[in-house]
Amino acid sequence: MLENGAFADKFTLSLVLKACSRAGLVKEGMQIHGLLKKLEFGSDLFLQNCLISLYVKCGCLVGARLLFDRMPKRDSVTYNSMIDGYVKGGRIDLARAVFDCIPLEERNLISWNSLISGYAQFEDGISVAWQLFEKMPERDLISWNSMIDGCVKCGRMEDAQALFDTMPNRDIVSWANMIDGYAKNGRVDIARCFFDEMPERDVVACNAMMGGYLQNGYCMEALGIFYGMQSDGNFSPDNATLLIALSAIAQLGHIEKGIAIHCYIEEIGFSLDGRLGVALIDMYSKCGSIENAMMLFENIKEKSVDHWNAIIGGLAIHGLGELAFDFLMEMKRMRVEPDDITFIGILHACGHAGLVKEGMMCFELMRRVYKVEPKLQHYGCMVDILGRAGHIEEAKHFVQEMPVEPNDVIWRSLLSACKTHESFNVGQPVAENLIRLDSPSPSSYVLVSNMYAGLGKWSDVPQG
């Protein structure tokens, strides 16, 4: 347009900036910023606000602040954009500083709500959120819902309930927050009462109830909500609904239900390149059909590392260690960078298949070639690999050489191997270390007692 000599007006430039913002094109936005100065639009408040919005949405808070500080004039949109950017960037201190310098005539509901929602995200900030909430000259649904959401996240359900009971109006978000909060605190019964009492429901509320059932182990009840959504026909399940349903089916092992949902996903045309594809691979693996999982994996065109991790995890479940290791080599050929979860899956697979050499090779590849720093889970996998294969001394030395302190899971793994392979000399100090940790897991004490009992040494069981 400019090359053809056409004049770019303020409206056109604002549309270009909004397009850059939506696409995350910060460099192109900076070029437009430079162009504004040349076209003498550099001090136009509307366009400057568009630029700040662009910088904020692209995560370039430094650029937004530089422009903010240089602006000769600001309005409520300017201040609110900066507050929103700092809140989303985790800089609540800077958000508060901007809020405090807003002239009273420019401070509005959006300013208050943005700051309150920022403080309400953190347990340390909820008291400040309360203070701000009480000082608000007026409140709307967003104000009330932000406070309820903050109380829910901090586990303060009595406060959340008090807010819910006091608020003059409620919407679906208010109800969904309460359902989510009670479910996360293990009170699925109360969550269900809220769900049943809702004057109207949407997919968000159904997802909250389904998620609450799932995280508390009520998989059939979660699926009941899903099937109810399908039969009512008032609204359709979304990606989140299907992910919860697939997770419930994976835990139940009901492959027929999983196949039905797979068919439903295909019918409505949802892409399997994202999390749905990962969840389907996981579901088929956990329902005992590694063949279906493999077939699905091969048919997904755009595979992320999460798809690879899901199929490797499935191979581990089915004891196909060699194939899992082959997949690591295939990832290298396809130029897919493995992450720490990839290596946990492969190490698990090697452990279940008794592939000691491959497991040790994988551990070294992870550190030396892929530069992935081992975590406790990786060390635990290695102890499990060596212990299962009866290499008790090697496992003991591996634990001793670990750069991180072993936890109760690692000690239990080693002790279990000592019991299986009747290595009492190594097992005795391991048992003492496990008891010394004062592990809250009763299985630790059972394991220690069983080892001593097997050797007829009940009186030698260490006391916590």
C-alpha positions as CSV (number, residue, x, y, z in Angstrom):
1,M,0.0,0.0,0.0
2,L,2.7,2.4,1.0
3,E,4.9,1.3,-1.9
4,N,2.1,2.3,-4.3
5,G,2.0,5.8,-2.8
6,A,-1.2,5.3,-1.0
7,F,-1.8,7.2,2.3
8,A,-2.2,5.1,5.5
9,D,-4.7,6.8,7.8
10,K,-5.1,6.3,11.5
11,F,-7.9,3.7,11.1
12,T,-5.8,1.6,8.7
13,L,-2.8,1.7,11.0
14,S,-4.8,0.6,14.0
15,L,-6.2,-2.4,12.1
16,V,-2.6,-3.4,11.1
17,L,-1.5,-3.1,14.7
18,K,-4.4,-5.2,15.9
19,A,-3.6,-7.9,13.3
20,C,0.0,-7.9,14.5
21,S,-1.2,-8.2,18.1
22,R,-3.4,-11.2,17.3
23,A,-0.6,-13.0,15.4
24,G,2.1,-12.2,18.0
25,L,4.2,-10.3,15.4
26,V,6.1,-8.0,17.8
27,K,8.9,-7.2,15.3
28,E,6.4,-6.1,12.6
29,G,4.6,-4.1,15.3
30,M,7.8,-2.3,16.1
31,Q,8.3,-1.4,12.5
32,I,4.8,0.1,12.4
33,H,5.8,2.0,15.6
34,G,8.7,3.5,13.7
35,L,6.4,4.3,10.8
36,L,4.0,6.2,13.1
37,K,6.8,8.6,14.0
38,K,7.6,9.2,10.3
39,L,3.9,9.8,9.5
40,E,3.6,12.2,12.5
41,F,1.1,9.9,14.2
42,G,3.7,9.1,17.0
43,S,1.8,11.1,19.7
44,D,-1.7,10.0,18.7
45,L,-3.3,8.5,21.9
46,F,-5.5,6.0,20.2
47,L,-2.6,4.5,18.1
48,Q,-0.2,4.6,21.2
49,N,-2.8,2.6,23.1
50,C,-2.9,0.1,20.2
51,L,0.9,-0.2,20.4
52,I,0.9,-0.7,24.2
53,S,-1.8,-3.4,23.7
54,L,0.4,-5.1,21.0
55,Y,3.5,-5.1,23.2
56,V,1.6,-6.4,26.2
57,K,-0.1,-9.2,24.3
58,C,3.3,-10.2,22.8
59,G,4.9,-10.3,26.3
60,C,7.2,-7.4,25.5
61,L,6.5,-5.5,28.8
62,V,9.8,-3.5,28.6
63,G,8.7,-2.1,25.2
64,A,5.2,-1.3,26.6
65,R,6.7,0.5,29.6
66,L,9.1,2.5,27.5
67,L,6.2,3.8,25.4
68,F,4.1,4.3,28.5
69,D,6.7,6.5,30.2
70,R,7.2,8.6,27.1
71,M,3.5,9.3,26.4
72,P,2.5,13.0,27.0
73,K,-1.1,12.0,27.6
74,R,-2.7,8.8,29.0
75,D,-6.2,7.6,29.5
76,S,-7.9,4.7,31.3
77,V,-7.2,2.4,28.3
78,T,-3.4,3.1,28.7
79,Y,-3.3,2.4,32.4
80,N,-5.5,-0.7,32.2
81,S,-3.4,-2.2,29.4
82,M,-0.3,-1.8,31.5
83,I,-1.9,-3.2,34.6
84,D,-3.2,-6.2,32.7
85,G,0.2,-6.8,31.1
86,Y,2.0,-6.7,34.5
87,V,-0.6,-9.0,36.1
88,K,-0.4,-11.6,33.4
89,G,3.4,-11.3,33.5
90,G,3.5,-12.1,37.2
91,R,4.6,-8.5,38.2
92,I,1.9,-7.6,40.6
93,D,4.2,-5.1,42.3
94,L,4.5,-3.1,39.1
95,A,0.8,-3.5,38.4
96,R,0.1,-1.9,41.8
97,A,2.5,0.9,41.1
98,V,0.7,1.8,37.8
99,F,-2.7,1.5,39.6
100,D,-1.6,3.9,42.3
101,C,-0.6,6.6,39.8
102,I,-3.9,6.5,37.9
103,P,-5.7,9.8,38.3
104,L,-9.0,9.2,40.1
105,E,-11.1,10.3,37.0
106,E,-9.3,7.6,34.9
107,R,-9.6,4.8,37.5
108,N,-12.5,2.5,36.6
109,L,-13.9,-0.9,37.2
110,I,-11.5,-2.5,34.8
111,S,-8.5,-1.1,36.7
112,W,-9.9,-2.4,40.0
113,N,-10.8,-5.8,38.6
114,S,-7.5,-6.4,36.9
115,L,-5.5,-5.6,40.1
116,I,-7.8,-7.7,42.3
117,S,-7.6,-10.7,40.0
118,G,-3.8,-10.3,40.0
119,Y,-3.6,-10.4,43.8
120,A,-6.2,-13.1,44.1
121,Q,-4.0,-15.6,42.1
122,F,-1.6,-15.9,45.0
123,E,-2.2,-17.1,48.6
124,D,0.0,-14.3,49.9
125,G,-2.0,-11.8,47.9
126,I,-5.5,-12.8,48.8
127,S,-5.6,-10.5,51.9
128,V,-4.6,-7.5,49.7
129,A,-7.3,-8.5,47.2
130,W,-9.8,-8.4,50.1
131,Q,-8.7,-4.9,51.1
132,L,-9.0,-3.7,47.5
133,F,-12.4,-5.4,47.1
134,E,-13.7,-3.6,50.2
135,K,-12.5,-0.2,48.9
136,M,-14.1,-0.5,45.5
137,P,-16.5,2.3,44.8
138,E,-18.6,-0.1,42.7
139,R,-18.5,-3.8,41.9
140,D,-19.7,-6.0,39.0
141,L,-19.9,-9.7,38.4
142,I,-16.2,-9.9,37.4
143,S,-15.2,-8.3,40.8
144,W,-17.2,-10.9,42.8
145,N,-16.1,-13.8,40.6
146,S,-12.4,-12.8,40.8
147,M,-12.6,-12.9,44.6
148,I,-14.4,-16.2,44.6
149,D,-11.8,-17.6,42.2
150,G,-9.0,-16.4,44.4
151,C,-10.5,-17.9,47.6
152,V,-11.0,-21.2,45.7
153,K,-7.4,-21.3,44.6
154,C,-6.2,-20.7,48.1
155,G,-8.6,-23.4,49.5
156,R,-10.6,-20.8,51.5
157,M,-14.0,-22.3,50.8
158,E,-15.7,-20.6,53.7
159,D,-14.8,-17.2,52.3
160,A,-15.8,-18.3,48.8
161,Q,-19.1,-19.5,50.1
162,A,-19.7,-16.2,52.0
163,L,-19.0,-14.2,48.8
164,F,-21.3,-16.5,46.8
165,D,-24.1,-16.1,49.3
166,T,-23.7,-12.3,49.4
167,M,-23.2,-11.4,45.8
168,P,-26.3,-9.6,44.3
169,N,-26.2,-11.5,41.0
170,R,-24.6,-14.8,39.9
171,D,-23.6,-16.1,36.5
172,I,-22.5,-19.5,35.3
173,V,-18.8,-18.6,36.2
174,S,-19.9,-18.0,39.8
175,W,-21.4,-21.5,40.0
176,A,-18.6,-23.2,38.2
177,N,-16.0,-21.7,40.5
178,M,-17.9,-23.1,43.6
179,I,-18.2,-26.5,41.9
180,D,-14.5,-26.5,41.1
181,G,-13.5,-25.3,44.6
182,Y,-15.5,-27.9,46.6
183,A,-14.4,-30.7,44.2
184,K,-10.7,-29.8,44.7
185,N,-11.2,-29.9,48.5
186,G,-12.7,-33.4,48.2
187,R,-16.3,-32.4,48.8
188,V,-17.7,-33.8,45.6
189,D,-21.1,-34.1,47.3
190,I,-21.4,-30.4,47.9
191,A,-20.1,-29.7,44.4
192,R,-22.8,-31.9,43.0
193,C,-25.4,-30.0,45.0
194,F,-24.3,-26.8,43.4
195,F,-24.3,-28.4,40.0
196,D,-27.9,-29.7,40.5
197,E,-29.1,-26.3,41.8
198,M,-27.7,-24.2,38.8
199,P,-30.5,-22.4,37.1
200,E,-28.7,-23.0,33.8
201,R,-25.6,-24.8,32.8
202,D,-23.0,-24.6,30.1
203,V,-20.0,-26.7,29.0
204,V,-17.7,-24.9,31.5
205,A,-19.9,-25.9,34.4
206,C,-20.2,-29.5,33.1
207,N,-16.4,-29.7,32.7
208,A,-15.9,-28.4,36.3
209,M,-18.2,-31.2,37.6
210,M,-16.6,-33.8,35.4
211,G,-13.1,-32.7,36.5
212,G,-14.1,-32.8,40.1
213,Y,-15.4,-36.3,39.9
214,L,-12.3,-37.5,38.0
215,Q,-9.8,-36.0,40.4
216,N,-11.6,-37.7,43.3
217,G,-11.7,-41.1,41.6
218,Y,-15.4,-41.1,40.5
219,C,-14.8,-42.0,36.9
220,M,-18.2,-43.4,36.2
221,E,-19.9,-40.3,37.6
222,A,-17.7,-38.1,35.4
223,L,-18.8,-40.1,32.3
224,G,-22.4,-39.8,33.5
225,I,-22.1,-36.0,33.1
226,F,-20.6,-36.5,29.7
227,Y,-23.4,-38.8,28.5
228,G,-25.9,-36.4,29.9
229,M,-24.5,-33.6,27.9
230,Q,-24.8,-35.7,24.7
231,S,-28.4,-36.7,25.4
232,D,-29.6,-33.2,26.4
233,G,-28.2,-31.7,23.3
234,N,-28.3,-28.1,24.7
235,F,-24.6,-27.6,24.1
236,S,-21.8,-29.7,22.7
237,P,-18.7,-31.1,24.5
238,D,-15.5,-29.2,23.9
239,N,-11.9,-30.3,23.9
240,A,-11.7,-30.1,27.7
241,T,-14.8,-32.3,28.1
242,L,-13.4,-35.0,25.8
243,L,-10.0,-34.9,27.6
244,I,-11.7,-35.5,30.9
245,A,-13.9,-38.3,29.5
246,L,-10.9,-40.0,27.9
247,S,-8.9,-39.8,31.1
248,A,-11.8,-41.4,33.0
249,I,-12.1,-44.2,30.4
250,A,-8.3,-44.8,30.6
251,Q,-8.6,-45.3,34.4
252,L,-11.6,-47.6,34.0
253,G,-10.1,-49.6,31.2
254,H,-13.4,-49.5,29.2
255,I,-12.1,-49.7,25.6
256,E,-15.5,-49.8,24.1
257,K,-16.4,-46.5,25.6
258,G,-13.0,-45.1,24.4
259,I,-13.7,-46.3,20.8
260,A,-17.1,-44.6,20.9
261,I,-15.5,-41.3,21.9
262,H,-12.8,-41.7,19.2
263,C,-15.6,-42.1,16.6
264,Y,-17.4,-39.1,18.0
265,I,-14.2,-37.0,17.7
266,E,-13.7,-38.1,14.1
267,E,-17.3,-37.3,13.3
268,I,-17.2,-33.7,14.6
269,G,-13.8,-33.2,13.0
270,F,-11.6,-32.3,16.0
271,S,-7.9,-32.3,15.2
272,L,-5.7,-35.0,16.8
273,D,-2.5,-33.0,16.4
274,G,-3.0,-31.6,19.9
275,R,-3.9,-32.9,23.3
276,L,-6.8,-35.0,22.1
277,G,-4.5,-37.2,20.0
278,V,-2.2,-37.6,23.1
279,A,-5.2,-38.5,25.3
280,L,-6.5,-41.1,22.8
281,I,-3.0,-42.8,22.5
282,D,-2.9,-42.9,26.3
283,M,-6.4,-44.2,26.6
284,Y,-5.8,-47.1,24.1
285,S,-2.5,-48.0,25.8
286,K,-4.1,-48.1,29.3
287,C,-7.1,-50.0,28.0
288,G,-4.8,-52.8,26.8
289,S,-4.8,-52.0,23.1
290,I,-1.2,-51.0,22.2
291,E,-2.0,-51.9,18.6
292,N,-4.8,-49.2,18.4
293,A,-2.5,-46.8,20.1
294,M,0.3,-47.5,17.5
295,M,-2.1,-47.2,14.6
296,L,-3.4,-43.9,15.8
297,F,0.1,-42.6,16.4
298,E,1.1,-43.4,12.9
299,N,-2.0,-41.7,11.4
300,I,-1.4,-38.4,13.2
301,K,0.4,-36.1,10.7
302,E,1.7,-33.3,13.0
303,K,3.2,-35.1,16.0
304,S,4.5,-33.1,19.0
305,V,6.9,-34.4,21.6
306,D,3.7,-35.1,23.7
307,H,2.5,-37.6,21.1
308,W,5.8,-39.4,21.2
309,N,5.8,-39.4,25.0
310,A,2.3,-40.9,25.1
311,I,3.2,-43.8,22.8
312,I,6.5,-44.5,24.6
313,G,4.6,-44.5,27.9
314,G,2.2,-47.0,26.4
315,L,5.0,-49.2,25.2
316,A,6.4,-49.1,28.8
317,I,3.1,-50.2,30.2
318,H,3.1,-53.2,27.8
319,G,6.7,-54.1,28.6
320,L,8.0,-53.3,25.1
321,G,11.3,-51.8,26.1
322,E,13.2,-52.5,22.9
323,L,10.5,-50.8,20.8
324,A,10.4,-47.8,23.2
325,F,14.2,-47.4,22.8
326,D,13.8,-47.7,19.0
327,F,11.3,-44.8,19.2
328,L,14.0,-42.6,20.8
329,M,16.2,-43.3,17.8
330,E,13.2,-42.5,15.5
331,M,12.7,-39.2,17.3
332,K,16.3,-38.3,16.5
333,R,15.8,-39.2,12.8
334,M,12.6,-37.1,12.7
335,R,14.4,-34.3,14.5
336,V,11.9,-34.3,17.4
337,E,13.7,-33.1,20.6
338,P,12.9,-35.4,23.5
339,D,12.2,-33.9,26.9
340,D,12.6,-35.2,30.5
341,I,9.2,-37.0,30.2
342,T,10.4,-38.9,27.1
343,F,13.3,-40.3,29.1
344,I,11.2,-41.2,32.1
345,G,9.0,-43.3,29.7
346,I,12.0,-45.0,28.0
347,L,13.6,-45.8,31.4
348,H,10.4,-47.2,32.7
349,A,10.1,-49.4,29.6
350,C,13.7,-50.6,30.0
351,G,13.0,-51.5,33.6
352,H,9.9,-53.5,32.9
353,A,11.7,-55.3,30.1
354,G,14.9,-56.0,32.0
355,L,17.0,-54.0,29.5
356,V,19.8,-52.9,31.8
357,K,22.3,-52.0,29.1
358,E,19.8,-50.0,27.1
359,G,18.6,-48.3,30.2
360,M,22.1,-47.2,31.2
361,M,22.7,-46.1,27.6
362,C,19.5,-44.0,27.6
363,F,20.5,-42.3,30.9
364,E,23.9,-41.4,29.4
365,L,22.3,-40.1,26.2
366,M,20.0,-38.0,28.2
367,R,22.8,-36.3,30.1
368,R,25.6,-36.1,27.5
369,V,23.8,-35.8,24.1
370,Y,20.5,-34.2,24.8
371,K,21.7,-32.2,27.8
372,V,18.6,-33.0,29.8
373,E,19.4,-32.7,33.5
374,P,18.2,-35.9,35.4
375,K,15.5,-35.4,38.0
376,L,14.7,-37.6,41.0
377,Q,12.3,-39.6,38.8
378,H,15.1,-40.5,36.4
379,Y,17.4,-41.6,39.2
380,G,14.5,-43.6,40.6
381,C,14.1,-45.3,37.3
382,M,17.7,-46.3,37.1
383,V,17.6,-47.7,40.6
384,D,14.6,-49.7,39.6
385,I,16.3,-51.0,36.4
386,L,19.4,-52.2,38.3
387,G,17.3,-53.6,41.2
388,R,14.9,-55.5,39.1
389,A,17.8,-57.1,37.2
390,G,19.4,-58.2,40.5
391,H,22.4,-55.7,40.3
392,I,22.0,-54.8,43.9
393,E,25.5,-53.5,44.5
394,E,25.4,-51.4,41.4
395,A,22.1,-50.0,42.5
396,K,23.5,-49.2,45.9
397,H,26.5,-47.4,44.5
398,F,24.3,-45.5,42.0
399,V,22.2,-44.2,45.0
400,Q,25.4,-43.3,46.9
401,E,26.8,-41.3,43.9
402,M,23.5,-39.4,43.1
403,P,24.0,-35.6,43.3
404,V,20.6,-35.2,44.9
405,E,19.2,-36.6,48.1
406,P,17.3,-39.9,47.5
407,N,13.7,-39.8,48.6
408,D,11.5,-42.5,50.1
409,V,10.4,-43.8,46.7
410,I,14.1,-44.5,45.7
411,W,14.8,-46.2,49.0
412,R,11.6,-48.3,48.7
413,S,12.6,-49.4,45.2
414,L,16.1,-50.5,46.4
415,L,14.7,-52.2,49.4
416,S,12.1,-54.1,47.3
417,A,15.0,-55.3,45.1
418,C,17.0,-56.4,48.2
419,K,14.0,-58.4,49.4
420,T,13.3,-60.0,46.0
421,H,17.0,-61.0,45.6
422,E,17.5,-61.8,49.3
423,S,20.4,-59.2,49.7
424,F,20.1,-58.6,53.5
425,N,23.5,-57.0,53.8
426,V,22.5,-54.1,51.5
427,G,18.9,-54.2,52.6
428,Q,19.5,-53.5,56.3
429,P,21.1,-50.1,55.9
430,V,18.6,-49.2,53.2
431,A,15.7,-50.1,55.6
432,E,17.3,-47.9,58.3
433,N,17.5,-45.0,55.9
434,L,13.9,-45.4,54.9
435,I,12.7,-45.4,58.5
436,R,15.0,-42.4,59.3
437,L,13.2,-40.5,56.6
438,D,10.0,-41.0,58.7
439,S,8.2,-41.6,55.4
440,P,4.4,-41.0,55.7
441,S,3.7,-44.0,53.5
442,P,2.6,-47.1,55.4
443,S,3.9,-49.2,52.5
444,S,7.5,-48.2,53.6
445,Y,7.0,-49.8,57.0
446,V,5.3,-52.9,55.5
447,L,8.2,-53.4,53.1
448,V,10.7,-53.1,55.9
449,S,8.8,-55.5,58.1
450,N,8.3,-58.0,55.3
451,M,12.0,-58.1,54.5
452,Y,13.0,-58.7,58.2
453,A,10.1,-61.2,58.6
454,G,11.3,-63.2,55.6
455,L,14.6,-63.6,57.2
456,G,13.1,-64.5,60.6
457,K,14.4,-61.3,62.2
458,W,11.2,-59.6,63.5
459,S,13.1,-58.3,66.5
460,D,15.5,-56.4,64.3
461,V,12.8,-54.3,62.6
462,P,13.9,-50.6,63.0
463,Q,11.5,-48.5,65.0
464,G,10.4,-45.1,63.6
